[in-house]
Structures are given as structure tokens and as C-alpha cells.
Amino acid sequence: MVEEELKGRWWGSLILELCSCTLRDRLKMVGRLADEEAAFVTKSLAETLREMHNLGVVHRDMKLENVLLTHPAQPYEVKLSDFGVATDRADEMHHLCGTPGYMSPDVLRAGEGGWPKYYTQAVDVWGLGLILYELVSGRVAFPEYHSDYVESLLKSVDNVEFALDWSDVSSEAKDLIMGMLEVYPSRRLTVEQVLGQPWIVNNTSELFTRNLICKIM
């Protein structure tokens, strides 16, 4: 943040880092990410969310387009962007906001049919789960927003397979994704639990992470 005085008035300028592309661009280039790269991205975002949530900030619009990369190919750093609907106010955690197809059921149904009026930080974990699914499968989980999206989603409580194609997804990655896409937020993995999952730990070794980071310093 830079402040300056111009003609007797103070102005504030927010200077942002120029990044090369979005995570969506990266996925378009390669089709799908290998487990190691997908785990690195997921871990980076989960660590970012952990810091945000510790400060009481919820992003509320997790999607590939809002994830920026410092380089279009490895090695790169991951940056979370677009805080237009982010909030640190608990009294705002009932508004319908985000991107259709990425909004969690607790956002879509806040205050309806027995659902709590206010949702929680768990909405960001749902969005991260959808991001991870796209990274490892190369497919959008819910490609088109349609009027019965909420109903079809909620009917899947007992069979949370949705319409996802798991043919190219490893069992450990699938377990992680399913834990992040629990319909009820009380059952959904927390960010801390995501970071401790075997798929994340096993695919983000110290050597891999060090190589990915050091090459861009």
C-alpha cells in the first residue's frame, strides 16, 4: 500500500504483483496435473486459507480463475486472488455469493429447510475440493449451473459421488476430495485436516517443495 499527497489530498494505491497466468490457464495447457504438482498447489492454497481463517477472513469464491501463478510452467509460486466477496464479518456469512458451480450447499441453502442461517469457513474447503478435483481429473465437477443443482446436490447426501468421473483419480486423492466435498459442513474436512492427509504429505516431500521454491528465488 502506497500513500501520497496530491494537490493537498491523500491518495492510496494498492500495488499488486504481476503474475503470468491463472491456474485455469495452466490446466488448459497441460490437460491435468500430476499428483505431485496438484498436491503442491492444494497444499499452498490450504496453507493460505489456514492463515486467512486464523485471522477470521473467509474467501467465499474459491475457483481456478482466482488462483494466480508466478510462471506458466514449473517451478512457480501460487497466489490466491480476488477478495471481492471475502469477509471477516460473521454477520455477513449468510449472503448468497460466489460463483455458480463452486458454491457449497451450506451457502446455497443458508437458513432454509433446517440448514443453519450462517455458514462457516468450511465453504472455502468445499471450493478447494472442487479445485483439486479439476486439477487431477482435468474435468469441471459441475460444468453447467442449472436450476436443479441444489436439489440434485442435496439428494446426494447418502451417495456423494455426484456426477464426478473418478476413472483417472488415485484412491488417496479421491478420499481427500470426498472429505472436502462432504455436503454437511460439520462432516467436511478442515483446512488443518487437509494438510495432514496422506496424499498431501506423500506428494509434497521436502525435496520437491524445496526445488519448486528455490528455483524462483
C-alpha angles and dihedrals in degrees: 000000000000123000125195139169116240121179091339095311129103119234129190124212124192111211115202130192114256109237128194102230147334126266087251089059091050092051091050090053097051104024094226136002126249114246093257094054094042090050091050092052092045092048092048092051093044091052089050091050090048091057092045094048091048086058091048095251121136119193098204096188108068111167139130093262090061094054115086128198125208090218132023091232136032131322100050143134123241121232126187112217144174107060092176094126097026115123142186093193118101091203090063094055095100101060120113103243141138132064122316109250092030100058114108123236090249089059094044094048102033108153095000132113096355095315116134114267091229125050126207144221086286089087089075091054090055090053091047089052091055090048091053092048090055093047096054099035102034089226134107109243095218105018097181129033109228135176095256094049093108094045095047090047095050092046087060094068092109094039108032095183091106110179094310120139108222098177094110099035124099118238093245092050090047091053090051094048093048090051090053092046097053105143094222112061093217088065096041120106116259121231089255091053091049090056091052097050116120094237091056095043096045095047099045102059120173090251094052093046093045092051092048094050103036095054091065098047 
